[in-house]
Amino acid sequence: MKALTAAMPPVDLTASVSATMDRCAQCQRGGMKLAGCAGCQGVGPRYCSKDCQKIAWGQIHKYTCKASKNRMERGTKLRLKGLEGAKQHNGKTGVVDRVEDEKGRICVLLDGGGQLSVRPQNVERAD
């Protein structure tokens, strides 16, 4: 038995617990009961409170939620609007490449070439 335990690497339980702990998708707090988005049917983000869920909805989740009429999937046709730092792109069209949940941005492939990462309020459906 002594030879068996000597061959096994030591286990740091605190590191493995914190690394695998579920965290709130909005505030990143862990170690508490989390509730999932009902519209995502158990496969979407999980939140520690209604406040965190509301904040996430306003920032990005309404564009990624499976039940949302505002959902933006890859290939959704968009028109850019209200850009301040890249005004030359206002009015241009493109398609969603991906939604960057963690950054709260939508990556758009522009018609005619190029790519732009924008906030959700700077796009509207073009279809």
N, CA and C atoms as an extended XYZ file, in Angstrom:
381
Properties=species:S:1:pos:R:3:atomname:S:1:resname:S:1:resid:I:1 pbc="F F F"
N         0.827       -1.196        0.000 N   MET     1
C         0.000        0.000        0.000 CA  MET     1
C         0.872        1.260        0.000 C   MET     1
N         1.982        1.205        0.753 N   LYS     2
C         2.871        2.355        0.831 CA  LYS     2
C         3.444        2.703       -0.540 C   LYS     2
N         3.778        1.700       -1.359 N   ALA     3
C         4.312        1.935       -2.699 CA  ALA     3
C         3.262        2.581       -3.596 C   ALA     3
N         2.016        2.200       -3.434 N   LEU     4
C         0.943        2.757       -4.243 CA  LEU     4
C         0.730        4.241       -3.941 C   LEU     4
N         0.670        4.603       -2.681 N   THR     5
C         0.462        6.005       -2.320 CA  THR     5
C         1.676        6.856       -2.641 C   THR     5
N         2.853        6.298       -2.606 N   ALA     6
C         4.061        7.054       -2.927 CA  ALA     6
C         4.103        7.414       -4.412 C   ALA     6
N         3.510        6.580       -5.257 N   ALA     7
C         3.524        6.822       -6.698 CA  ALA     7
C         2.474        7.839       -7.132 C   ALA     7
N         1.498        8.111       -6.297 N   MET     8
C         0.424        9.041       -6.656 CA  MET     8
C         0.837       10.475       -6.328 C   MET     8
N         0.546       11.417       -7.229 N   PRO     9
C         0.890       12.811       -6.943 CA  PRO     9
C        -0.033       13.371       -5.867 C   PRO     9
N         0.446       14.332       -5.099 N   PRO    10
C        -0.413       14.935       -4.081 CA  PRO    10
C        -1.567       15.693       -4.737 C   PRO    10
N        -2.693       15.716       -4.078 N   VAL    11
C        -3.870       16.393       -4.600 CA  VAL    11
C        -4.146       17.633       -3.766 C   VAL    11
N        -4.253       18.767       -4.434 N   ASP    12
C        -4.607       20.007       -3.768 CA  ASP    12
C        -6.111       20.184       -3.924 C   ASP    12
N        -6.870       19.826       -2.894 N   LEU    13
C        -8.324       19.865       -2.970 CA  LEU    13
C        -8.874       21.273       -3.159 C   LEU    13
N        -8.243       22.274       -2.578 N   THR    14
C        -8.755       23.637       -2.723 CA  THR    14
C        -8.623       24.119       -4.166 C   THR    14
N        -7.556       23.769       -4.845 N   ALA    15
C        -7.379       24.185       -6.236 CA  ALA    15
C        -8.394       23.497       -7.133 C   ALA    15
N        -8.610       22.204       -6.951 N   SER    16
C        -9.524       21.498       -7.832 CA  SER    16
C       -10.972       21.918       -7.582 C   SER    16
N       -11.327       22.228       -6.343 N   VAL    17
C       -12.691       22.669       -6.060 CA  VAL    17
C       -12.937       24.041       -6.672 C   VAL    17
N       -12.024       24.984       -6.496 N   SER    18
C       -12.251       26.328       -7.036 CA  SER    18
C       -12.218       26.336       -8.559 C   SER    18
N       -11.425       25.460       -9.157 N   ALA    19
C       -11.339       25.426      -10.611 CA  ALA    19
C       -12.609       24.873      -11.247 C   ALA    19
N       -13.323       24.014      -10.534 N   THR    20
C       -14.516       23.395      -11.110 CA  THR    20
C       -15.806       23.995      -10.568 C   THR    20
N       -15.727       24.948       -9.665 N   MET    21
C       -16.907       25.531       -9.042 CA  MET    21
C       -17.720       26.311      -10.069 C   MET    21
N       -19.035       26.083      -10.077 N   ASP    22
C       -19.908       26.861      -10.944 CA  ASP    22
C       -19.928       28.307      -10.467 C   ASP    22
N       -19.927       29.222      -11.419 N   ARG    23
C       -19.918       30.645      -11.102 CA  ARG    23
C       -21.038       31.351      -11.848 C   ARG    23
N       -21.494       32.444      -11.262 N   CYS    24
C       -22.519       33.276      -11.879 CA  CYS    24
C       -21.984       33.804      -13.208 C   CYS    24
N       -22.788       33.697      -14.259 N   ALA    25
C       -22.359       34.143      -15.587 CA  ALA    25
C       -22.156       35.652      -15.663 C   ALA    25
N       -22.746       36.396      -14.747 N   GLN    26
C       -22.634       37.855      -14.777 CA  GLN    26
C       -21.529       38.370      -13.850 C   GLN    26
N       -21.604       38.043      -12.556 N   CYS    27
C       -20.667       38.631      -11.582 CA  CYS    27
C       -19.504       37.704      -11.226 C   CYS    27
N       -19.557       36.466      -11.664 N   GLN    28
C       -18.509       35.469      -11.449 CA  GLN    28
C       -18.380       34.977      -10.008 C   GLN    28
N       -19.354       35.310       -9.131 N   ARG    29
C       -19.314       34.778       -7.771 CA  ARG    29
C       -19.626       33.290       -7.808 C   ARG    29
N       -18.984       32.550       -6.924 N   GLY    30
C       -19.201       31.105       -6.862 CA  GLY    30
C       -19.544       30.668       -5.449 C   GLY    30
N       -19.785       29.387       -5.303 N   GLY    31
C       -20.053       28.828       -3.990 CA  GLY    31
C       -21.472       29.058       -3.508 C   GLY    31
N       -22.401       29.280       -4.421 N   MET    32
C       -23.788       29.506       -4.037 CA  MET    32
C       -24.696       28.837       -5.056 C   MET    32
N       -25.962       28.744       -4.722 N   LYS    33
C       -26.926       28.143       -5.630 CA  LYS    33
C       -27.146       29.079       -6.811 C   LYS    33
N       -27.099       28.522       -8.007 N   LEU    34
C       -27.285       29.302       -9.221 CA  LEU    34
C       -28.563       28.858       -9.934 C   LEU    34
N       -29.256       29.807      -10.539 N   ALA    35
C       -30.465       29.501      -11.298 CA  ALA    35
C       -30.195       29.770      -12.772 C   ALA    35
N       -30.678       28.878      -13.621 N   GLY    36
C       -30.463       29.024      -15.048 CA  GLY    36
C       -31.560       29.828      -15.715 C   GLY    36
N       -31.269       30.259      -16.916 N   CYS    37
C       -32.250       30.963      -17.736 CA  CYS    37
C       -33.316       29.960      -18.176 C   CYS    37
N       -34.574       30.254      -17.913 N   ALA    38
C       -35.668       29.345      -18.263 CA  ALA    38
C       -35.776       29.174      -19.779 C   ALA    38
N       -35.510       30.228      -20.526 N   GLY    39
C       -35.599       30.156      -21.982 CA  GLY    39
C       -34.548       29.271      -22.614 C   GLY    39
N       -33.416       29.138      -21.963 N   CYS    40
C       -32.331       28.311      -22.503 CA  CYS    40
C       -32.496       26.835      -22.143 C   CYS    40
N       -33.493       26.506      -21.356 N   GLN    41
C       -33.840       25.131      -20.997 CA  GLN    41
C       -32.665       24.336      -20.431 C   GLN    41
N       -31.954       24.936      -19.496 N   GLY    42
C       -30.897       24.229      -18.778 CA  GLY    42
C       -29.549       24.173      -19.458 C   GLY    42
N       -29.402       24.710      -20.659 N   VAL    43
C       -28.112       24.663      -21.344 CA  VAL    43
C       -27.452       26.033      -21.462 C   VAL    43
N       -28.069       27.051      -20.904 N   GLY    44
C       -27.539       28.405      -21.004 CA  GLY    44
C       -26.827       28.835      -19.738 C   GLY    44
N       -26.615       30.124      -19.599 N   PRO    45
C       -25.912       30.659      -18.433 CA  PRO    45
C       -26.714       30.485      -17.154 C   PRO    45
N       -25.998       30.532      -16.033 N   ARG    46
C       -26.626       30.413      -14.718 CA  ARG    46
C       -26.242       31.633      -13.895 C   ARG    46
N       -27.198       32.105      -13.076 N   TYR    47
C       -27.023       33.361      -12.345 CA  TYR    47
C       -27.274       33.166      -10.856 C   TYR    47
N       -26.617       34.024      -10.038 N   CYS    48
C       -26.760       33.947       -8.581 CA  CYS    48
C       -27.981       34.717       -8.094 C   CYS    48
N       -28.504       35.640       -8.907 N   SER    49
C       -29.646       36.447       -8.464 CA  SER    49
C       -30.425       36.965       -9.670 C   SER    49
N       -31.631       37.428       -9.404 N   LYS    50
C       -32.450       38.047      -10.458 CA  LYS    50
C       -31.776       39.320      -10.971 C   LYS    50
N       -31.089       40.039      -10.082 N   ASP    51
C       -30.391       41.262      -10.502 CA  ASP    51
C       -29.320       40.951      -11.542 C   ASP    51
N       -28.516       39.915      -11.286 N   CYS    52
C       -27.472       39.538      -12.247 CA  CYS    52
C       -28.094       39.086      -13.567 C   CYS    52
N       -29.201       38.373      -13.482 N   GLN    53
C       -29.871       37.912      -14.699 CA  GLN    53
C       -30.396       39.091      -15.517 C   GLN    53
N       -30.960       40.094      -14.854 N   LYS    54
C       -31.469       41.284      -15.557 CA  LYS    54
C       -30.338       42.068      -16.219 C   LYS    54
N       -29.230       42.218      -15.516 N   ILE    55
C       -28.077       42.936      -16.084 CA  ILE    55
C       -27.578       42.212      -17.333 C   ILE    55
N       -27.423       40.888      -17.233 N   ALA    56
C       -26.938       40.096      -18.365 CA  ALA    56
C       -27.901       40.158      -19.543 C   ALA    56
N       -29.208       40.156      -19.259 N   TRP    57
C       -30.204       40.234      -20.332 CA  TRP    57
C       -30.029       41.540      -21.117 C   TRP    57
N       -29.889       42.636      -20.418 N   GLY    58
C       -29.736       43.932      -21.078 CA  GLY    58
C       -28.439       44.067      -21.851 C   GLY    58
N       -27.388       43.394      -21.384 N   GLN    59
C       -26.089       43.542      -22.031 CA  GLN    59
C       -25.922       42.644      -23.246 C   GLN    59
N       -26.235       41.337      -23.106 N   ILE    60
C       -25.946       40.429      -24.216 CA  ILE    60
C       -26.878       39.228      -24.306 C   ILE    60
N       -27.418       38.751      -23.187 N   HIS    61
C       -28.124       37.469      -23.232 CA  HIS    61
C       -29.377       37.497      -24.101 C   HIS    61
N       -30.028       38.635      -24.245 N   LYS    62
C       -31.225       38.663      -25.089 CA  LYS    62
C       -30.878       38.388      -26.550 C   LYS    62
N       -29.607       38.496      -26.919 N   TYR    63
C       -29.174       38.199      -28.280 CA  TYR    63
C       -28.693       36.759      -28.446 C   TYR    63
N       -28.545       36.034      -27.329 N   THR    64
C       -28.071       34.651      -27.405 CA  THR    64
C       -29.074       33.640      -26.849 C   THR    64
N       -30.086       34.090      -26.130 N   CYS    65
C       -31.059       33.206      -25.494 CA  CYS    65
C       -31.857       32.434      -26.542 C   CYS    65
N       -32.018       31.143      -26.314 N   LYS    66
C       -32.745       30.293      -27.256 CA  LYS    66
C       -34.199       30.708      -27.419 C   LYS    66
N       -34.787       31.356      -26.426 N   ALA    67
C       -36.200       31.723      -26.473 CA  ALA    67
C       -36.433       33.182      -26.897 C   ALA    67
N       -35.381       33.929      -27.149 N   SER    68
C       -35.519       35.362      -27.430 CA  SER    68
C       -35.835       35.643      -28.899 C   SER    68
N       -36.770       36.553      -29.133 N   LYS    69
C       -37.072       36.988      -30.504 CA  LYS    69
C       -35.922       37.819      -31.066 C   LYS    69
N       -35.035       38.305      -30.213 N   ASN    70
C       -33.876       39.110      -30.634 CA  ASN    70
C       -32.628       38.270      -30.891 C   ASN    70
N       -32.744       36.952      -30.794 N   ARG    71
C       -31.578       36.061      -30.916 CA  ARG    71
C       -30.815       36.320      -32.219 C   ARG    71
N       -29.498       36.390      -32.089 N   MET    72
C       -28.625       36.597      -33.239 CA  MET    72
C       -27.750       35.358      -33.394 C   MET    72
N       -28.038       34.587      -34.409 N   GLU    73
C       -27.257       33.389      -34.682 CA  GLU    73
C       -26.289       33.668      -35.822 C   GLU    73
N       -25.333       32.788      -35.966 N   ARG    74
C       -24.385       32.917      -37.063 CA  ARG    74
C       -25.158       32.995      -38.382 C   ARG    74
N       -24.828       33.982      -39.197 N   GLY    75
C       -25.478       34.152      -40.487 CA  GLY    75
C       -26.621       35.160      -40.485 C   GLY    75
N       -27.038       35.651      -39.304 N   THR    76
C       -28.106       36.655      -39.246 CA  THR    76
C       -27.636       37.925      -39.954 C   THR    76
N       -28.449       38.421      -40.880 N   LYS    77
C       -28.116       39.626      -41.661 CA  LYS    77
C       -28.343       40.872      -40.805 C   LYS    77
N       -27.337       41.751      -40.746 N   LEU    78
C       -27.384       42.941      -39.899 CA  LEU    78
C       -27.017       44.207      -40.671 C   LEU    78
N       -27.445       45.338      -40.108 N   ARG    79
C       -27.022       46.666      -40.580 CA  ARG    79
C       -26.399       47.382      -39.385 C   ARG    79
N       -25.264       48.013      -39.598 N   LEU    80
C       -24.572       48.725      -38.527 CA  LEU    80
C       -25.139       50.131      -38.376 C   LEU    80
N       -25.217       50.601      -37.124 N   LYS    81
C       -25.762       51.940      -36.851 CA  LYS    81
C       -25.137       52.508      -35.581 C   LYS    81
N       -25.081       53.805      -35.493 N   GLY    82
C       -24.663       54.487      -34.270 CA  GLY    82
C       -23.225       54.282      -33.848 C   GLY    82
N       -22.364       53.879      -34.767 N   LEU    83
C       -20.945       53.700      -34.425 CA  LEU    83
C       -20.283       55.065      -34.303 C   LEU    83
N       -19.581       55.293      -33.218 N   GLU    84
C       -18.891       56.569      -33.000 CA  GLU    84
C       -17.441       56.521      -33.470 C   GLU    84
N       -16.743       55.442      -33.107 N   GLY    85
C       -15.321       55.349      -33.429 CA  GLY    85
C       -15.040       54.898      -34.853 C   GLY    85
N       -16.044       54.361      -35.520 N   ALA    86
C       -15.879       53.873      -36.893 CA  ALA    86
C       -17.096       54.297      -37.711 C   ALA    86
N       -17.341       55.602      -37.747 N   LYS    87
C       -18.539       56.152      -38.396 CA  LYS    87
C       -18.656       55.746      -39.864 C   LYS    87
N       -17.522       55.489      -40.502 N   GLN    88
C       -17.542       55.122      -41.918 CA  GLN    88
C       -18.274       53.803      -42.158 C   GLN    88
N       -18.483       53.009      -41.107 N   HIS    89
C       -19.173       51.721      -41.245 CA  HIS    89
C       -20.677       51.818      -41.000 C   HIS    89
N       -21.169       52.950      -40.495 N   ASN    90
C       -22.604       53.100      -40.274 CA  ASN    90
C       -23.361       52.899      -41.587 C   ASN    90
N       -24.431       52.100      -41.537 N   GLY    91
C       -25.227       51.813      -42.724 CA  GLY    91
C       -24.759       50.597      -43.503 C   GLY    91
N       -23.545       50.118      -43.244 N   LYS    92
C       -23.045       48.931      -43.934 CA  LYS    92
C       -23.770       47.697      -43.410 C   LYS    92
N       -23.799       46.666      -44.238 N   THR    93
C       -24.448       45.415      -43.849 CA  THR    93
C       -23.420       44.301      -43.751 C   THR    93
N       -23.830       43.261      -43.068 N   GLY    94
C       -22.987       42.086      -42.905 CA  GLY    94
C       -23.780       41.000      -42.220 C   GLY    94
N       -23.074       39.958      -41.797 N   VAL    95
C       -23.721       38.846      -41.111 CA  VAL    95
C       -22.994       38.559      -39.797 C   VAL    95
N       -23.734       38.004      -38.856 N   VAL    96
C       -23.145       37.613      -37.573 CA  VAL    96
C       -22.180       36.459      -37.810 C   VAL    96
N       -20.959       36.619      -37.337 N   ASP    97
C       -19.984       35.526      -37.342 CA  ASP    97
C       -20.097       34.766      -36.030 C   ASP    97
N       -20.123       35.522      -34.920 N   ARG    98
C       -20.265       34.909      -33.594 CA  ARG    98
C       -20.668       35.991      -32.597 C   ARG    98
N       -21.259       35.547      -31.497 N   VAL    99
C       -21.586       36.445      -30.394 CA  VAL    99
C       -20.578       36.165      -29.297 C   VAL    99
N       -19.883       37.190      -28.859 N   GLU   100
C       -18.854       37.059      -27.826 CA  GLU   100
C       -19.479       37.404      -26.477 C   GLU   100
N       -20.119       36.386      -25.853 N   ASP   101
C       -20.823       36.597      -24.578 CA  ASP   101
C       -19.953       37.270      -23.534 C   ASP   101
N       -18.739       36.753      -23.363 N   GLU   102
C       -17.869       37.255      -22.300 CA  GLU   102
C       -17.457       38.704      -22.509 C   GLU   102
N       -17.450       39.162      -23.750 N   LYS   103
C       -17.090       40.552      -24.045 CA  LYS   103
C       -18.320       41.431      -24.254 C   LYS   103
N       -19.485       40.806      -24.409 N   GLY   104
C       -20.699       41.567      -24.657 CA  GLY   104
C       -20.720       42.208      -26.031 C   GLY   104
N       -20.153       41.520      -27.012 N   ARG   105
C       -20.048       42.086      -28.353 CA  ARG   105
C       -20.477       41.063      -29.404 C   ARG   105
N       -20.786       41.577      -30.582 N   ILE   106
C       -21.161       40.741      -31.719 CA  ILE   106
C       -20.105       40.941      -32.798 C   ILE   106
N       -19.571       39.851      -33.293 N   CYS   107
C       -18.570       39.915      -34.353 CA  CYS   107
C       -19.301       39.817      -35.693 C   CYS   107
N       -19.145       40.849      -36.535 N   VAL   108
C       -19.864       40.951      -37.799 CA  VAL   108
C       -18.881       40.832      -38.958 C   VAL   108
N       -19.212       39.947      -39.920 N   LEU   109
C       -18.462       39.862      -41.170 CA  LEU   109
C       -19.139       40.808      -42.148 C   LEU   109
N       -18.433       41.840      -42.550 N   LEU   110
C       -19.002       42.879      -43.416 CA  LEU   110
C       -19.113       42.393      -44.856 C   LEU   110
N       -20.214       42.775      -45.505 N   ASP   111
C       -20.351       42.497      -46.934 CA  ASP   111
C       -19.232       43.246      -47.648 C   ASP   111
N       -18.565       42.591      -48.556 N   GLY   112
C       -17.463       43.226      -49.271 CA  GLY   112
C       -16.128       43.032      -48.570 C   GLY   112
N       -16.112       42.326      -47.451 N   GLY   113
C       -14.864       42.026      -46.756 CA  GLY   113
C       -14.684       42.804      -45.465 C   GLY   113
N       -13.941       42.260      -44.593 N   GLY   114
C       -13.663       42.884      -43.311 CA  GLY   114
C       -14.513       42.304      -42.184 C   GLY   114
N       -14.101       42.608      -40.999 N   GLN   115
C       -14.763       42.100      -39.805 CA  GLN   115
C       -14.749       43.190      -38.752 C   GLN   115
N       -15.825       43.273      -37.979 N   LEU   116
C       -15.940       44.302      -36.960 CA  LEU   116
C       -16.592       43.698      -35.726 C   LEU   116
N       -16.099       44.031      -34.539 N   SER   117
C       -16.694       43.602      -33.280 CA  SER   117
C       -17.430       44.811      -32.695 C   SER   117
N       -18.760       44.689      -32.538 N   VAL   118
C       -19.574       45.831      -32.129 CA  VAL   118
C       -20.468       45.475      -30.949 C   VAL   118
N       -20.950       46.515      -30.257 N   ARG   119
C       -21.921       46.314      -29.173 CA  ARG   119
C       -23.278       46.016      -29.791 C   ARG   119
N       -24.118       45.260      -29.098 N   PRO   120
C       -25.434       44.908      -29.642 CA  PRO   120
C       -26.291       46.114      -30.031 C   PRO   120
N       -26.160       47.233      -29.322 N   GLN   121
C       -26.981       48.398      -29.655 CA  GLN   121
C       -26.559       49.050      -30.972 C   GLN   121
N       -25.442       48.603      -31.551 N   ASN   122
C       -24.975       49.170      -32.808 CA  ASN   122
C       -25.342       48.326      -34.033 C   ASN   122
N       -26.295       47.411      -33.862 N   VAL   123
C       -26.759       46.605      -34.986 CA  VAL   123
C       -28.285       46.560      -35.000 C   VAL   123
N       -28.815       46.340      -36.198 N   GLU   124
C       -30.250       46.069      -36.357 CA  GLU   124
C       -30.377       45.013      -37.431 C   GLU   124
N       -31.406       44.218      -37.338 N   ARG   125
C       -31.623       43.185      -38.341 CA  ARG   125
C       -31.873       43.842      -39.692 C   ARG   125
N       -31.287       43.261      -40.731 N   ALA   126
C       -31.445       43.815      -42.068 CA  ALA   126
C       -32.361       42.956      -42.930 C   ALA   126
N       -32.939       41.908      -42.365 N   ASP   127
C       -33.805       41.031      -43.171 CA  ASP   127
C       -35.252       41.386      -43.098 C   ASP   127
